[in-house]
Amino acid sequence: MSTDSKPRARGTPLLVILSIPVLILLLTLGTWQVHRLHWKEGLIQRIHERMAEKPVPLQTIAGMYADGQDIEYRPVTLSGSFIHEGERHYFATWEGRSGYFVHTPVDLGNGRYILVNRGFVPFDRKDPATRQEGQVQGIVTIGGIARLPETEKPSFLVPDNDVAQNIFYWRDIPTMARTAGLPADKVYPFFVDADNQPNPGGLPVGGVTRIDFPNRHLEYAVTWYGLAFALIAVLAAWLYRQWRTRP
């Protein structure tokens, strides 16, 4: 009897010692996810509040950008004429359908240009000839949301932009501008998502701005805390069993 109890006596403290850092790690990860949850909810709320603000002229947004202020998701209004022959096509999905977001250069009339995401068209309407009604001519007033493009390819999983086929998988504004025949130094480095004001003929479908922030932090927090609880339960049960069988 005494021979069997000695290994248990030595093993019990060791198991407890090894379990403590694991438990601390699990609780730390769970708490971190709770903090991330509050941060993400606050971010989403601020963006919704910002998108509900009164639109400001493009010149105001440009000045804010030049001053280093955050312009993302700020409502904006601008006037100019579309350069339809320079539209660039960004691969996208919208309401369960695959196709493209049509980014069309706008001549602002002051020597400057900006790309406007006019909205979604399905694959078979990529060719502008299939949606002539939507190729609006003359000076137009556009309302929308200021957006910041990617500064580099997001990841190796994202395909390279197919410039030859005019298919972009990430928004490389300088390349979009260059291939549209625009002077790169005269094109604003941000773009505008047009609002949902219907276009003639129904295409492109505007108002495609999405707040794409996955928020699974609560799920992750529950997972880490659950593992911590399971570890405590298993350890407690094992210690209780050791205590009951102790000579």
DRENMARBA-375661 format. One line per 10 residues: number of its first residue (from 1); their letters; for each residue x, y, z of C-alpha. Coordinates in steps of 0.05 Angstrom, whole numbers, m for minus. Example, Ala and Ser with C-alpha at 12.3 -4.5 7.8 and 13.67 -1.06 7.14 Angstrom:
DRENMARBA-375661
1> as> 246 m90 156 ~ 273 m21 143
//
This chain:
DRENMARBA-375661
1> mstdskprar> 0 0 0 ~ 55 49 19 ~ 94 33 m44 ~ 34 53 m89 ~ 21 118 m52 ~ 90 148 m62 ~ 85 156 m139 ~ 16 187 m130 ~ 44 235 m78 ~ 99 256 m124
11> gtpllvilsi> 54 260 m186 ~ m1 302 m156 ~ 39 366 m143 ~ 72 359 m211 ~ 5 354 m247 ~ m21 415 m210 ~ 42 455 m226 ~ 37 437 m300 ~ m37 454 m303 ~ m31 524 m273
21> pvlillltlg> 5 557 m333 ~ m43 523 m381 ~ m102 549 m341 ~ m73 619 m339 ~ m62 617 m415 ~ m134 596 m428 ~ m162 649 m383 ~ m117 702 m414 ~ m139 683 m484 ~ m212 685 m464
31> twqvhrlhwk> m205 754 m431 ~ m168 780 m492 ~ m226 758 m537 ~ m275 794 m491 ~ m234 858 m499 ~ m232 847 m575 ~ m308 837 m575 ~ m319 905 m541 ~ m270 938 m589 ~ m302 908 m650
41> egliqriher> m373 926 m628 ~ m349 997 m615 ~ m316 1001 m683 ~ m379 977 m719 ~ m422 1027 m680 ~ m375 1084 m697 ~ m377 1066 m771 ~ m453 1064 m771 ~ m455 1132 m737 ~ m405 1160 m787
51> maekpvplqt> m444 1134 m847 ~ m506 1169 m819 ~ m471 1237 m819 ~ m488 1292 m868 ~ m449 1286 m933 ~ m392 1335 m944 ~ m361 1358 m1010 ~ m305 1317 m1040 ~ m257 1376 m1029 ~ m269 1371 m954
61> iagmyadgqd> m254 1296 m955 ~ m191 1309 m996 ~ m168 1361 m946 ~ m180 1314 m888 ~ m141 1259 m923 ~ m83 1307 m936 ~ m83 1325 m862 ~ m78 1252 m842 ~ m149 1247 m816 ~ m191 1184 m823
71> ieyrpvtlsg> m238 1190 m882 ~ m261 1117 m884 ~ m337 1110 m889 ~ m350 1185 m889 ~ m409 1208 m932 ~ m387 1251 m991 ~ m417 1286 m1051 ~ m383 1305 m1116 ~ m398 1329 m1186 ~ m364 1312 m1251
81> sfihegerhy> m371 1271 m1315 ~ m359 1196 m1322 ~ m303 1171 m1366 ~ m339 1106 m1384 ~ m285 1080 m1430 ~ m239 1078 m1370 ~ m282 1036 m1324 ~ m245 983 m1285 ~ m277 918 m1261 ~ m266 891 m1191
91> fatwegrsgy> m286 818 m1179 ~ m340 816 m1126 ~ m403 781 m1101 ~ m467 817 m1085 ~ m529 786 m1054 ~ m507 716 m1072 ~ m487 732 m1143 ~ m417 736 m1172 ~ m395 791 m1219 ~ m360 857 m1216
101> fvhtpvdlgn> m361 924 m1182 ~ m354 977 m1236 ~ m303 1030 m1218 ~ m310 1088 m1266 ~ m264 1148 m1268 ~ m298 1215 m1258 ~ m269 1279 m1288 ~ m280 1331 m1234 ~ m269 1388 m1283 ~ m210 1418 m1245
111> gryilvnrgf> m155 1374 m1272 ~ m168 1321 m1219 ~ m200 1253 m1223 ~ m229 1201 m1176 ~ m252 1129 m1184 ~ m324 1117 m1165 ~ m350 1047 m1150 ~ m417 1054 m1186 ~ m439 985 m1162 ~ m450 913 m1183
121> vpfdrkdpat> m460 881 m1251 ~ m465 805 m1263 ~ m413 769 m1305 ~ m454 773 m1369 ~ m461 848 m1363 ~ m387 864 m1356 ~ m385 893 m1426 ~ m411 965 m1424 ~ m445 953 m1490 ~ m496 908 m1454
131> rqegqvqgiv> m518 965 m1408 ~ m517 1027 m1451 ~ m573 1060 m1412 ~ m529 1063 m1350 ~ m472 1099 m1386 ~ m495 1167 m1363 ~ m467 1227 m1402 ~ m453 1298 m1380 ~ m444 1328 m1312 ~ m474 1287 m1255
141> tiggiarlpe> m477 1295 m1180 ~ m457 1233 m1142 ~ m469 1216 m1069 ~ m432 1161 m1034 ~ m382 1138 m982 ~ m308 1153 m982 ~ m266 1089 m980 ~ m192 1073 m973 ~ m163 1021 m1020 ~ m114 967 m1004
151> tekpsflvpd> m42 991 m1006 ~ m16 922 m1026 ~ m42 854 m1045 ~ m79 829 m982 ~ m50 758 m982 ~ m20 705 m1026 ~ m89 673 m1030 ~ m115 732 m1070 ~ m101 724 m1145 ~ m58 775 m1181
161> ndvaqnifyw> m97 829 m1217 ~ m109 810 m1290 ~ m96 878 m1322 ~ m100 850 m1393 ~ m171 825 m1381 ~ m190 886 m1338 ~ m205 843 m1277 ~ m180 867 m1209 ~ m179 824 m1147 ~ m154 879 m1103
171> rdiptmarta> m160 954 m1111 ~ m94 978 m1137 ~ m114 1050 m1150 ~ m50 1072 m1185 ~ m54 1013 m1234 ~ m129 1024 m1244 ~ m116 1097 m1260 ~ m57 1083 m1306 ~ m94 1029 m1346 ~ m154 1076 m1352
181> glpadkvypf> m109 1126 m1386 ~ m108 1176 m1329 ~ m49 1216 m1303 ~ m33 1179 m1238 ~ m12 1242 m1201 ~ m80 1274 m1215 ~ m122 1216 m1188 ~ m143 1217 m1115 ~ m112 1158 m1077 ~ m180 1139 m1047
191> fvdadnqpnp> m246 1121 m1081 ~ m320 1130 m1070 ~ m374 1077 m1064 ~ m435 1107 m1098 ~ m501 1106 m1060 ~ m562 1066 m1079 ~ m591 1119 m1125 ~ m617 1077 m1184 ~ m578 1081 m1249 ~ m616 1084 m1316
201> gglpvggvtr> m630 1013 m1338 ~ m618 987 m1268 ~ m543 975 m1277 ~ m495 981 m1243 ~ m532 968 m1177 ~ m507 1021 m1129 ~ m504 1022 m1053 ~ m457 963 m1047 ~ m418 988 m987 ~ m409 932 m937
211> idfpnrhley> m383 935 m866 ~ m345 870 m871 ~ m318 860 m801 ~ m325 787 m778 ~ m344 788 m705 ~ m335 718 m675 ~ m299 742 m612 ~ m355 721 m566 ~ m352 651 m595 ~ m277 649 m586
221> avtwyglafa> m282 675 m514 ~ m333 622 m496 ~ m287 569 m527 ~ m226 590 m486 ~ m265 599 m422 ~ m299 532 m434 ~ m232 497 m442 ~ m208 530 m377 ~ m270 505 m341 ~ m260 435 m369
231> liavlaawly> m188 435 m346 ~ m209 456 m276 ~ m264 403 m274 ~ m217 347 m298 ~ m163 368 m249 ~ m212 373 m191 ~ m241 304 m207 ~ m171 274 m211 ~ m150 305 m145 ~ m214 282 m111
241> rqwrtrp> m201 211 m135 ~ m130 214 m110 ~ m155 238 m42 ~ m208 183 m38 ~ m158 128 m53 ~ m104 155 m8 ~ m83 104 47
//
